[in-house]
Amino acid sequence: MESCRGCLEKNKERIKELEEEKSELRKKLDCQKEKYARLWEKHRKFVGGPHKPSSKKTRAEKEEEKRRKRERKKKESGEGDTGREDEEDKGRGKPGRKPGHEPAWREQPGPDETIEVPLDSPVLSGG
């Protein structure tokens, strides 16, 4: 019976130690949660717009979001990919003629007018 009391006392001490450790860990966890909440608020303020709740979005924003979602789905599923360039990409090729084409020379333009400019000092002949 005496040995059981000793075990019981040891267990009570261990339980007390574990409860203290638990409360310390709970405090640490609460601090981490507060820190996370502060960082999350900073992030939301920095990122801004896209995280606006749908109830606060305007009709135009909601329509734009739906359009983007449909385009994303089409792109992922392969629909709508006709092999042609998008209108945005037109005209973004390499400038100039393709290799093997003869150059198209334009005539050199003549002067529009001739202006006489007098020299301040006489020109010496190179001698």
WODALIN-V603528 format. One record per helix or strand of 2 or more residues. SS is the DSSP state (hx for helix, st for strand). FROM is the first residue (numbers start at 1). TO is the last residue. If there is no record, write none. Layout:
ss | from | to
SS | FROM | TO
SS | FROM | TO
This chain:
ss | from | to
hx | 2 | 47
hx | 49 | 51
hx | 54 | 56
hx | 59 | 77
hx | 87 | 89
